[in-house]
Amino acid sequence: MQELKTYTEQLEREIEQLDLPQSPANLYDPLRYFMSIGGKRMRPILTLLGTQLFGKNPSSALHAALSVEVFHNFTLIHDDIMDEAPLRRNKETVHKKWNLSIAILSGDVLFVKAYQLLAMQEHRHLPELLDLFNKTAIEVCEGQQLDMDFEKRNDVSIPEYIEMIRLKTSVLLGCALEMGAIIADASATDRKNLYEFGQHLGIAFQIQDDILDLYADPDKFGKQVGGDVIADKKTLLKLKAEELADPIQREVLRQLEKETDHTAKVKHTRELYTLMGVREACEAEMKEHYDFAMQSLQAIHVNLDDKAPLITLADYLMNREH
């Protein structure tokens, strides 16, 4: 974990030094604010670890790592707008602290900054890095659109949901890792396995996020606990509940959707899910993807000791409380 802490501190220093002008203040102040309110910096750490895995100095991937983190924060600003979210990391979201137009424009600038940073990598790697980054950026947008489309549908299947979170969340983890592997000149087979490790770890991570949304300690979570239930979002918990419910429980679920008292809605939904074993069913699905991720990592042609930091990070992500 000390190695991960060192990378986090290095990334925080670099993020503080990002070239964000003072004027116009309403364009750049929101970015300084948002980039400074924390986060795990998981994605850029994965890029550095992906380079280190194949024996190359992680610092050689620093600009790509920062590019991934800046792009991720761009998506968060815009996702918060679309979700009408009041909090991010226990702080006001940009559109709440400023306004909608400022949040949109500030997010756009972050997207451009991501490309500026990526272009600072060694030129011989840029064609492959850009192909991967562009493919991933489009997939993330596709995932967000599916997420919004699902809000209007009552027939979303669990496989459809898994595909949505693969696109919205997981492909960026795979991209972050494969970028590191590209910079380290890894083989195509090892790159593919590393991408699959990140992709399935990302799916497991998002399922864990779904679970934490309802079951996390409010003081540690950093977001509104039960926010997905209040918004009637199609999460894996909700879909599993519908799959497991008997006719009486299904009717109770329908009535809970109409509940206007948010505190009561979250409380009674949690109680019903506990009775039905929804959390355990979701945890089993999470473990399936985690196991697939670890199998992909095992297939990479480097020594087991060199994989230790990625195994440590994966274990940390799967045992978090927020």
Backbone hydrogen bonds in HBPLUS format (Angstrom, degrees):
<---DONOR---> <-ACCEPTOR-->    atom                        ^
c    i                          cat <-CA-CA->   ^        H-A-AA   ^      H-
h    n   atom  resd res      DA  || num        DHA   H-A  angle D-A-AA Bond
n    s   type  num  typ     dist DA aas  dist angle  dist       angle   num
A0005-LYS N   A0001-MET O   2.91 MM   4  6.21 154.6  1.97 150.1 157.7     1
A0006-THR N   A0002-GLN O   2.90 MM   4  6.18 152.4  1.98 146.7 153.9     2
A0007-TYR N   A0003-GLU O   3.06 MM   4  6.38 159.2  2.10 149.1 153.8     3
A0008-THR N   A0004-LEU O   2.90 MM   4  6.12 159.3  1.94 149.3 155.4     4
A0009-GLU N   A0005-LYS O   2.96 MM   4  6.19 163.1  1.99 151.4 155.3     5
A0010-GLN N   A0006-THR O   2.98 MM   4  6.22 156.7  2.04 146.8 153.5     6
A0011-LEU N   A0007-TYR O   2.88 MM   4  6.11 162.2  1.92 154.2 158.7     7
A0012-GLU N   A0008-THR O   2.88 MM   4  6.11 156.8  1.94 150.7 157.4     8
A0013-ARG N   A0009-GLU O   3.08 MM   4  6.31 156.2  2.13 146.0 151.6     9
A0014-GLU N   A0010-GLN O   3.08 MM   4  6.38 157.3  2.14 146.3 152.6    10
A0015-ILE N   A0011-LEU O   2.82 MM   4  6.04 156.4  1.88 152.9 159.6    11
A0016-GLU N   A0012-GLU O   2.99 MM   4  6.19 154.1  2.06 146.3 152.6    12
A0017-GLN N   A0014-GLU O   3.08 MM   3  5.13 133.7  2.30  96.0 108.8    13
A0018-LEU N   A0015-ILE O   3.20 MM   3  5.24 167.7  2.21 107.8 109.8    14
A0020-LEU N   A0018-LEU O   2.88 MM   2  5.84 114.1  2.32 116.5  99.8    15
A0027-LEU N   A0024-PRO O   3.00 MM   3  5.47 157.2  2.05 113.6 121.0    16
A0028-TYR N   A0024-PRO O   3.20 MM   4  6.52 159.9  2.24 156.7 162.2    17
A0029-ASP N   A0025-ALA O   2.79 MM   4  5.32 159.4  1.83 145.5 151.9    18
A0031-LEU N   A0028-TYR O   3.08 MM   3  5.15 122.5  2.43  97.4 112.0    19
A0032-ARG N   A0028-TYR O   3.01 MM   4  6.37 161.1  2.05 157.8 162.4    20
A0033-TYR N   A0029-ASP O   2.92 MM   4  6.09 163.1  1.94 154.1 159.2    21
A0034-PHE N   A0030-PRO O   2.85 MM   4  5.98 166.4  1.87 144.6 148.6    22
A0035-MET N   A0031-LEU O   2.88 MM   4  5.90 167.4  1.90 152.3 156.1    23
A0036-SER N   A0033-TYR O   3.18 MM   3  5.32 141.6  2.33  98.9 110.0    24
A0037-ILE N   A0034-PHE O   3.45 MM   3  5.57 165.1  2.47 103.9 108.1    25
A0045-ILE N   A0041-ARG O   3.20 MM   4  6.29 153.9  2.28 146.2 154.0    26
A0046-LEU N   A0042-MET O   2.95 MM   4  6.21 147.9  2.05 146.9 155.7    27
A0047-THR N   A0043-ARG O   3.20 MM   4  6.61 148.7  2.30 146.2 154.0    28
A0048-LEU N   A0044-PRO O   3.10 MM   4  6.46 161.9  2.14 150.7 154.3    29
A0049-LEU N   A0045-ILE O   2.85 MM   4  6.09 160.9  1.89 153.3 159.3    30
A0050-GLY N   A0046-LEU O   2.75 MM   4  5.87 146.1  1.86 144.5 154.2    31
A0051-THR N   A0047-THR O   3.15 MM   4  6.44 144.3  2.28 143.9 151.7    32
A0052-GLN N   A0048-LEU O   2.96 MM   4  6.21 165.4  1.98 150.0 154.6    33
A0053-LEU N   A0049-LEU O   2.85 MM   4  5.87 149.5  1.94 145.4 152.6    34
A0054-PHE N   A0051-THR O   3.25 MM   3  5.81 143.0  2.39 111.4 119.2    35
A0056-LYS N   A0051-THR O   3.39 MM   5  5.70 159.5  2.44 145.3 140.1    36
A0055-GLY N   A0052-GLN O   2.93 MM   3  5.16 160.9  1.97 119.8 118.7    37
A0060-SER N   A0057-ASN O   2.97 MM   3  5.75 159.2  2.01 122.8 128.8    38
A0061-ALA N   A0058-PRO O   2.88 MM   3  5.56 164.2  1.90 121.1 126.5    39
A0062-LEU N   A0059-SER O   3.19 MM   3  5.03 166.3  2.21 108.1 108.6    40
A0065-ALA N   A0061-ALA O   2.93 MM   4  6.15 157.7  1.98 155.9 163.2    41
A0066-LEU N   A0062-LEU O   2.93 MM   4  6.20 161.1  1.97 153.0 157.2    42
A0067-SER N   A0063-HIS O   2.94 MM   4  6.08 149.9  2.03 140.8 149.7    43
A0068-VAL N   A0064-ALA O   3.01 MM   4  6.31 155.7  2.07 150.4 155.1    44
A0069-GLU N   A0065-ALA O   3.12 MM   4  6.44 158.1  2.17 147.5 153.2    45
A0070-VAL N   A0066-LEU O   2.86 MM   4  6.06 162.1  1.89 154.5 159.2    46
A0071-PHE N   A0067-SER O   2.92 MM   4  6.06 162.5  1.95 149.0 154.3    47
A0072-HIS N   A0068-VAL O   2.93 MM   4  6.10 157.4  1.98 144.9 151.5    48
A0073-ASN N   A0069-GLU O   3.01 MM   4  6.27 154.7  2.08 146.2 152.3    49
A0074-PHE N   A0070-VAL O   2.97 MM   4  6.27 149.5  2.07 146.8 155.5    50
A0075-THR N   A0071-PHE O   3.05 MM   4  6.44 157.3  2.10 152.6 157.7    51
A0076-LEU N   A0072-HIS O   3.05 MM   4  6.37 147.3  2.16 142.8 152.1    52
A0077-ILE N   A0073-ASN O   3.04 MM   4  6.29 161.3  2.08 152.2 155.3    53
A0078-HIS N   A0074-PHE O   3.22 MM   4  6.50 166.5  2.24 153.0 155.9    54
A0079-ASP N   A0075-THR O   2.75 MM   4  5.84 153.4  1.82 146.6 155.5    55
A0080-ASP N   A0076-LEU O   2.87 MM   4  5.96 160.0  1.91 149.1 153.9    56
A0081-ILE N   A0077-ILE O   3.29 MM   4  6.57 145.4  2.42 135.8 144.4    57
A0082-MET N   A0078-HIS O   3.05 MM   4  6.37 166.0  2.07 152.4 154.8    58
A0083-ASP N   A0079-ASP O   2.78 MM   4  5.96 152.6  1.85 153.8 162.0    59
A0084-GLU N   A0080-ASP O   2.89 MM   4  5.65 111.5  2.37 130.0 144.7    60
A0085-ALA N   A0080-ASP O   2.95 MM   5  4.97 152.4  2.03 140.5 147.2    61
A0084-GLU N   A0081-ILE O   3.10 MM   3  4.99 147.7  2.21  97.4 107.3    62
A0093-THR N   A0086-PRO O   3.20 MM   7  5.71 150.2  2.29 125.5 126.7    63
A0088-ARG N   A0091-LYS O   2.75 MM   3  5.31 152.6  1.82 151.2 160.7    64
A0091-LYS N   A0088-ARG O   2.99 MM   3  5.31 156.9  2.04 110.2 117.7    65
A0090-ASN N   A0222-GLY O   2.41 MM 132  3.99 134.9  1.60 145.7 128.7    66
A0096-LYS N   A0093-THR O   3.08 MM   3  5.33 135.1  2.29 102.7 115.3    67
A0097-LYS N   A0093-THR O   2.92 MM   4  6.16 160.2  1.96 158.8 165.0    68
A0098-TRP N   A0094-VAL O   2.84 MM   4  5.81 159.9  1.88 152.8 157.9    69
A0103-ALA N   A0099-ASN O   3.04 MM   4  6.23 159.8  2.08 153.5 159.6    70
A0104-ILE N   A0100-LEU O   3.02 MM   4  6.29 158.7  2.07 153.1 158.2    71
A0105-LEU N   A0101-SER O   3.08 MM   4  6.28 171.0  2.09 152.9 154.9    72
A0106-SER N   A0102-ILE O   2.86 MM   4  5.92 164.0  1.88 153.7 158.8    73
A0107-GLY N   A0103-ALA O   2.98 MM   4  6.01 157.5  2.03 142.3 148.7    74
A0108-ASP N   A0104-ILE O   3.03 MM   4  6.32 151.3  2.12 144.2 152.2    75
A0109-VAL N   A0105-LEU O   3.11 MM   4  6.46 150.9  2.20 146.8 153.6    76
A0110-LEU N   A0106-SER O   3.15 MM   4  6.54 153.0  2.23 147.0 153.9    77
A0111-PHE N   A0107-GLY O   3.11 MM   4  6.48 150.0  2.21 148.7 156.7    78
A0112-VAL N   A0108-ASP O   3.21 MM   4  6.61 154.9  2.27 148.6 154.1    79
A0113-LYS N   A0109-VAL O   2.88 MM   4  6.18 157.8  1.93 151.4 158.4    80
A0114-ALA N   A0110-LEU O   2.94 MM   4  6.20 144.6  2.07 146.5 155.0    81
A0115-TYR N   A0112-VAL O   3.09 MM   3  5.33 119.5  2.47 101.3 115.0    82
A0116-GLN N   A0112-VAL O   3.03 MM   4  6.40 156.2  2.09 150.2 157.7    83
A0117-LEU N   A0113-LYS O   2.96 MM   4  6.19 161.0  2.00 153.7 157.2    84
A0118-LEU N   A0114-ALA O   3.05 MM   4  6.27 161.5  2.09 146.3 151.6    85
A0119-ALA N   A0115-TYR O   2.95 MM   4  6.08 154.4  2.02 150.0 156.1    86
A0120-MET N   A0117-LEU O   3.04 MM   3  5.39 157.3  2.10 108.9 116.2    87
A0121-GLN N   A0118-LEU O   3.09 MM   3  5.77 167.6  2.11 121.3 123.4    88
A0125-HIS N   A0122-GLU O   3.03 MM   3  5.83 154.7  2.09 123.3 130.2    89
A0126-LEU N   A0123-HIS O   3.08 MM   3  5.13 146.3  2.20 102.3 112.4    90
A0129-LEU N   A0125-HIS O   3.01 MM   4  6.12 164.7  2.03 158.9 163.3    91
A0130-LEU N   A0126-LEU O   2.76 MM   4  5.77 168.0  1.77 161.5 163.5    92
A0131-ASP N   A0127-PRO O   3.03 MM   4  6.15 157.5  2.08 143.2 149.6    93
A0132-LEU N   A0128-GLU O   3.06 MM   4  6.21 166.2  2.08 148.6 152.0    94
A0133-PHE N   A0129-LEU O   2.84 MM   4  5.98 163.4  1.87 149.7 155.3    95
A0134-ASN N   A0130-LEU O   2.80 MM   4  5.81 168.0  1.82 150.9 154.5    96
A0135-LYS N   A0131-ASP O   3.06 MM   4  6.12 163.8  2.09 144.8 149.7    97
A0136-THR N   A0132-LEU O   2.96 MM   4  6.11 159.0  2.01 147.2 153.3    98
A0137-ALA N   A0133-PHE O   2.84 MM   4  6.05 160.2  1.87 152.4 157.8    99
A0138-ILE N   A0134-ASN O   3.11 MM   4  6.31 161.8  2.14 151.3 154.9   100
A0139-GLU N   A0135-LYS O   3.05 MM   4  6.27 158.4  2.10 145.0 151.5   101
A0140-VAL N   A0136-THR O   2.86 MM   4  6.12 156.5  1.92 156.3 162.0   102
A0141-CYS N   A0137-ALA O   3.22 MM   4  6.48 155.9  2.28 142.0 147.7   103
A0142-GLU N   A0138-ILE O   2.90 MM   4  6.23 152.4  1.98 148.5 157.1   104
A0143-GLY N   A0139-GLU O   2.84 MM   4  6.13 155.7  1.90 150.9 157.1   105
A0144-GLN N   A0140-VAL O   3.00 MM   4  6.29 154.2  2.07 146.3 152.8   106
A0145-GLN N   A0141-CYS O   2.94 MM   4  6.19 155.6  2.00 148.0 154.7   107
A0146-LEU N   A0142-GLU O   2.94 MM   4  6.23 160.2  1.98 150.9 156.2   108
A0147-ASP N   A0143-GLY O   2.95 MM   4  6.16 155.6  2.01 144.7 151.8   109
A0148-MET N   A0144-GLN O   3.03 MM   4  6.34 155.3  2.09 146.6 152.2   110
A0149-ASP N   A0145-GLN O   2.81 MM   4  6.08 156.7  1.86 151.3 158.8   111
A0150-PHE N   A0146-LEU O   2.83 MM   4  6.02 152.2  1.91 152.6 159.2   112
A0151-GLU N   A0148-MET O   3.13 MM   3  5.39 140.6  2.30 101.5 112.2   113
A0152-LYS N   A0149-ASP O   3.04 MM   3  5.71 154.9  2.10 116.9 123.5   114
A0153-ARG N   A0150-PHE O   3.09 MM   3  5.03 162.4  2.13 104.3 109.7   115
A0161-TYR N   A0157-SER O   3.00 MM   4  6.30 153.4  2.08 147.1 154.9   116
A0162-ILE N   A0158-ILE O   2.91 MM   4  6.19 161.6  1.95 158.2 162.4   117
A0163-GLU N   A0159-PRO O   3.02 MM   4  6.23 156.7  2.07 145.5 151.6   118
A0164-MET N   A0160-GLU O   2.95 MM   4  6.23 150.2  2.04 144.4 152.9   119
A0165-ILE N   A0161-TYR O   2.98 MM   4  6.38 161.8  2.01 158.2 161.2   120
A0166-ARG N   A0162-ILE O   2.88 MM   4  6.05 143.6  2.02 142.5 153.6   121
A0167-LEU N   A0163-GLU O   3.09 MM   4  6.33 157.8  2.14 147.4 151.4   122
A0168-LYS N   A0164-MET O   2.82 MM   4  6.02 173.7  1.83 158.1 160.3   123
A0169-THR N   A0165-ILE O   2.95 MM   4  5.42 158.6  1.99 133.0 139.3   124
A0170-SER N   A0165-ILE O   3.12 MM   5  6.50 163.9  2.15 150.3 155.4   125
A0171-VAL N   A0166-ARG O   2.86 MM   5  5.98 143.2  1.99 172.2 170.8   126
A0173-LEU N   A0170-SER O   3.02 MM   3  5.32 127.5  2.31 104.6 117.9   127
A0174-GLY N   A0170-SER O   3.10 MM   4  6.50 161.6  2.13 155.9 161.0   128
A0175-CYS N   A0171-VAL O   2.80 MM   4  5.96 154.8  1.86 143.5 151.2   129
A0176-ALA N   A0172-LEU O   2.89 MM   4  6.00 159.1  1.93 140.5 145.9   130
A0177-LEU N   A0173-LEU O   3.15 MM   4  6.39 162.7  2.18 149.2 152.5   131
A0178-GLU N   A0174-GLY O   2.90 MM   4  6.10 166.8  1.92 152.5 156.8   132
A0179-MET N   A0175-CYS O   2.83 MM   4  5.95 154.5  1.90 154.7 160.7   133
A0180-GLY N   A0176-ALA O   3.42 MM   4  6.68 156.2  2.48 138.3 143.3   134
A0180-GLY N   A0177-LEU O   3.06 MM   3  5.25 115.2  2.49  99.3 114.0   135
A0181-ALA N   A0177-LEU O   3.06 MM   4  6.46 150.2  2.15 145.8 154.8   136
A0182-ILE N   A0178-GLU O   2.79 MM   4  6.06 153.4  1.86 153.2 160.0   137
A0183-ILE N   A0179-MET O   3.04 MM   4  6.31 164.1  2.06 153.3 156.6   138
A0184-ALA N   A0180-GLY O   3.06 MM   4  6.28 136.2  2.26 136.4 148.4   139
A0186-ALA N   A0181-ALA O   3.02 MM   5  5.33 176.1  2.02 153.2 153.5   140
A0185-ASP N   A0182-ILE O   2.99 MM   3  5.05 161.0  2.02 107.2 112.0   141
A0191-ARG N   A0187-SER O   2.90 MM   4  6.11 157.2  1.95 151.3 158.5   142
A0192-LYS N   A0188-ALA O   2.97 MM   4  6.16 157.2  2.03 144.6 150.2   143
A0193-ASN N   A0189-THR O   3.03 MM   4  6.31 162.4  2.06 150.0 154.4   144
A0194-LEU N   A0190-ASP O   2.91 MM   4  6.06 154.6  1.98 147.0 154.2   145
A0195-TYR N   A0191-ARG O   2.89 MM   4  6.12 153.2  1.96 147.6 155.2   146
A0196-GLU N   A0192-LYS O   2.94 MM   4  6.23 158.4  1.99 149.7 155.4   147
A0197-PHE N   A0193-ASN O   2.91 MM   4  6.15 150.4  2.00 142.7 151.0   148
A0198-GLY N   A0194-LEU O   3.06 MM   4  6.36 162.1  2.09 147.4 151.0   149
A0199-GLN N   A0195-TYR O   2.79 MM   4  6.05 157.4  1.84 152.5 159.8   150
A0200-HIS N   A0196-GLU O   2.99 MM   4  6.05 174.4  1.99 152.0 153.1   151
A0201-LEU N   A0197-PHE O   2.95 MM   4  5.98 150.1  2.04 143.9 153.3   152
A0202-GLY N   A0198-GLY O   2.84 MM   4  5.92 147.0  1.95 139.7 148.9   153
A0203-ILE N   A0199-GLN O   3.05 MM   4  6.43 146.7  2.17 142.2 150.6   154
A0204-ALA N   A0200-HIS O   3.04 MM   4  6.24 165.4  2.06 145.2 149.0   155
A0205-PHE N   A0201-LEU O   2.80 MM   4  5.98 151.3  1.88 144.9 153.9   156
A0206-GLN N   A0202-GLY O   2.92 MM   4  6.14 153.2  1.99 146.3 152.3   157
A0207-ILE N   A0203-ILE O   2.99 MM   4  6.26 157.4  2.04 150.7 156.8   158
A0208-GLN N   A0204-ALA O   2.93 MM   4  6.16 155.5  1.99 145.4 152.7   159
A0209-ASP N   A0205-PHE O   2.90 MM   4  6.21 143.1  2.04 138.5 149.4   160
A0210-ASP N   A0206-GLN O   2.88 MM   4  6.23 149.7  1.97 147.2 154.8   161
A0211-ILE N   A0207-ILE O   3.01 MM   4  6.34 156.0  2.07 149.1 155.2   162
A0212-LEU N   A0208-GLN O   2.84 MM   4  6.11 163.3  1.87 152.3 157.0   163
A0213-ASP N   A0209-ASP O   2.91 MM   4  6.03 144.9  2.03 143.9 153.0   164
A0214-LEU N   A0211-ILE O   3.19 MM   3  5.77 143.9  2.32 111.0 119.1   165
A0215-TYR N   A0211-ILE O   2.98 MM   4  6.09 151.3  2.07 147.4 156.4   166
A0216-ALA N   A0212-LEU O   2.82 MM   4  4.53 147.2  1.92 135.7 131.2   167
A0226-GLY N   A0213-ASP O   2.52 MM  13  5.46 154.0  1.58 154.4 159.3   168
A0220-LYS N   A0217-ASP O   2.95 MM   3  5.47 154.3  2.01 118.4 126.4   169
A0221-PHE N   A0217-ASP O   3.06 MM   4  6.04 138.7  2.23 156.5 168.5   170
A0227-GLY N   A0224-GLN O   3.10 MM   3  5.32 143.6  2.24 135.3 130.8   171
A0229-VAL N   A0226-GLY O   3.08 MM   3  5.21 118.6  2.47  99.5 114.4   172
A0230-ILE N   A0226-GLY O   2.95 MM   4  6.25 165.4  1.97 160.4 164.3   173
A0231-ALA N   A0227-GLY O   3.02 MM   4  6.16 152.4  2.10 142.5 149.7   174
A0233-LYS N   A0228-ASP O   2.87 MM   5  5.08 162.7  1.90 152.7 154.8   175
A0232-ASP N   A0229-VAL O   3.01 MM   3  4.89 154.5  2.08 100.7 108.7   176
A0235-THR N   A0233-LYS O   2.99 MM   2  5.76 119.1  2.38 110.6  93.9   177
A0239-LEU N   A0235-THR O   3.04 MM   4  6.33 165.8  2.06 155.9 159.5   178
A0240-LYS N   A0236-LEU O   2.81 MM   4  5.89 159.4  1.85 150.8 156.7   179
A0241-ALA N   A0237-LEU O   2.88 MM   4  6.03 153.0  1.95 146.3 154.2   180
A0242-GLU N   A0238-LYS O   3.06 MM   4  6.36 155.8  2.12 146.5 152.1   181
A0243-GLU N   A0239-LEU O   3.02 MM   4  6.25 146.1  2.14 139.7 149.3   182
A0244-LEU N   A0240-LYS O   2.88 MM   4  6.07 150.7  1.97 150.7 157.9   183
A0245-ALA N   A0241-ALA O   2.92 MM   4  5.80 135.1  2.12 146.5 156.6   184
A0250-ARG N   A0246-ASP O   2.81 MM   4  6.01 154.6  1.87 161.6 170.3   185
A0251-GLU N   A0247-PRO O   3.14 MM   4  6.34 149.1  2.24 140.2 147.0   186
A0252-VAL N   A0248-ILE O   3.06 MM   4  6.42 153.1  2.13 146.5 154.2   187
A0253-LEU N   A0249-GLN O   2.91 MM   4  6.20 153.4  1.98 147.7 154.8   188
A0254-ARG N   A0250-ARG O   3.05 MM   4  6.36 150.7  2.14 142.0 149.4   189
A0255-GLN N   A0251-GLU O   2.99 MM   4  6.32 153.8  2.06 148.3 155.2   190
A0256-LEU N   A0252-VAL O   2.89 MM   4  6.14 153.5  1.96 149.8 157.4   191
A0257-GLU N   A0253-LEU O   3.13 MM   4  6.40 141.7  2.29 142.7 151.9   192
A0258-LYS N   A0255-GLN O   3.04 MM   3  5.36 140.6  2.20 104.5 115.4   193
A0259-GLU N   A0256-LEU O   3.09 MM   3  5.05 154.3  2.16 101.3 109.3   194
A0265-LYS N   A0261-ASP O   2.87 MM   4  6.05 158.0  1.91 156.5 163.9   195
A0266-VAL N   A0262-HIS O   3.00 MM   4  6.19 165.8  2.02 154.2 155.8   196
A0267-LYS N   A0263-THR O   3.06 MM   4  6.17 166.7  2.08 147.5 151.7   197
A0268-HIS N   A0264-ALA O   2.91 MM   4  5.97 174.8  1.91 155.7 157.3   198
A0269-THR N   A0265-LYS O   3.02 MM   4  5.97 151.2  2.11 140.3 148.8   199
A0270-ARG N   A0266-VAL O   2.96 MM   4  6.07 163.2  1.99 150.5 155.0   200
A0271-GLU N   A0267-LYS O   3.06 MM   4  6.31 158.3  2.10 145.7 151.9   201
A0272-LEU N   A0268-HIS O   2.98 MM   4  6.14 158.4  2.03 143.9 149.4   202
A0273-TYR N   A0269-THR O   2.88 MM   4  6.06 166.7  1.89 155.7 159.5   203
A0274-THR N   A0270-ARG O   2.95 MM   4  6.11 155.6  2.01 147.8 154.3   204
A0275-LEU N   A0271-GLU O   3.08 MM   4  6.32 157.8  2.13 144.7 150.3   205
A0276-MET N   A0272-LEU O   3.00 MM   4  6.27 147.0  2.11 147.6 156.8   206
A0277-GLY N   A0273-TYR O   3.00 MM   4  6.10 117.6  2.40 140.7 155.4   207
A0278-VAL N   A0273-TYR O   3.02 MM   5  5.12 164.2  2.05 150.0 149.7   208
A0277-GLY N   A0274-THR O   3.27 MM   3  5.24 150.5  2.37  98.7 107.2   209
A0281-ALA N   A0277-GLY O   3.15 MM   4  6.36 154.4  2.21 146.1 153.1   210
A0282-CYS N   A0278-VAL O   3.00 MM   4  6.27 156.0  2.06 154.0 160.2   211
A0283-GLU N   A0279-ARG O   2.89 MM   4  6.14 154.7  1.95 151.1 158.9   212
A0284-ALA N   A0280-GLU O   3.01 MM   4  6.25 144.3  2.14 142.3 150.9   213
A0285-GLU N   A0281-ALA O   3.23 MM   4  6.55 152.3  2.31 140.1 146.6   214
A0286-MET N   A0282-CYS O   2.89 MM   4  6.16 155.3  1.95 149.5 156.9   215
A0287-LYS N   A0283-GLU O   2.94 MM   4  6.14 154.7  2.01 142.9 149.1   216
A0288-GLU N   A0284-ALA O   3.10 MM   4  6.35 147.9  2.21 141.9 149.9   217
A0289-HIS N   A0285-GLU O   3.34 MM   4  6.71 155.7  2.40 148.0 152.2   218
A0290-TYR N   A0286-MET O   2.95 MM   4  6.22 156.9  2.01 149.7 157.2   219
A0291-ASP N   A0287-LYS O   2.81 MM   4  5.95 160.5  1.85 151.4 155.9   220
A0292-PHE N   A0288-GLU O   3.14 MM   4  6.36 151.9  2.22 138.2 145.6   221
A0293-ALA N   A0289-HIS O   2.93 MM   4  6.16 154.0  2.00 146.6 153.7   222
A0294-MET N   A0290-TYR O   3.00 MM   4  6.34 156.6  2.06 149.9 155.7   223
A0295-GLN N   A0291-ASP O   2.98 MM   4  6.25 147.3  2.09 144.8 153.8   224
A0296-SER N   A0292-PHE O   3.03 MM   4  6.30 154.0  2.10 148.0 154.3   225
A0297-LEU N   A0293-ALA O   2.99 MM   4  6.32 153.4  2.06 147.8 155.4   226
A0298-GLN N   A0294-MET O   2.92 MM   4  6.08 153.6  1.99 142.3 149.6   227
A0299-ALA N   A0295-GLN O   3.17 MM   4  6.41 138.4  2.35 139.3 149.0   228
A0300-ILE N   A0297-LEU O   3.18 MM   3  5.56 161.3  2.21 111.5 117.2   229
A0302-VAL N   A0300-ILE O   2.92 MM   2  5.85 138.1  2.10 104.7  92.6   230
A0306-ASP N   A0303-ASN O   3.00 MM   3  5.39 131.2  2.24 106.1 118.6   231
A0307-LYS N   A0304-LEU O   2.95 MM   3  5.18 143.5  2.09 105.2 116.4   232
A0308-ALA N   A0305-ASP O   3.24 MM   3  5.29 156.3  2.30 101.0 108.1   233
A0310-LEU N   A0307-LYS O   3.04 MM   3  5.53 121.5  2.39 113.4 127.4   234
A0311-ILE N   A0307-LYS O   3.04 MM   4  6.32 156.5  2.10 155.5 162.8   235
A0312-THR N   A0308-ALA O   2.84 MM   4  6.04 160.0  1.88 156.8 162.3   236
A0313-LEU N   A0309-PRO O   2.96 MM   4  6.16 158.3  2.01 143.7 149.3   237
A0314-ALA N   A0310-LEU O   2.91 MM   4  6.07 159.8  1.96 145.2 151.0   238
A0315-ASP N   A0311-ILE O   2.95 MM   4  6.16 160.7  1.99 149.2 154.2   239
A0316-TYR N   A0312-THR O   2.97 MM   4  6.19 154.3  2.04 145.7 153.2   240
A0317-LEU N   A0313-LEU O   2.94 MM   4  6.19 161.2  1.97 153.5 157.7   241
A0318-MET N   A0314-ALA O   3.08 MM   4  6.28 147.9  2.19 145.6 153.9   242
A0319-ASN N   A0316-TYR O   3.17 MM   3  5.25 154.3  2.24 101.8 109.7   243
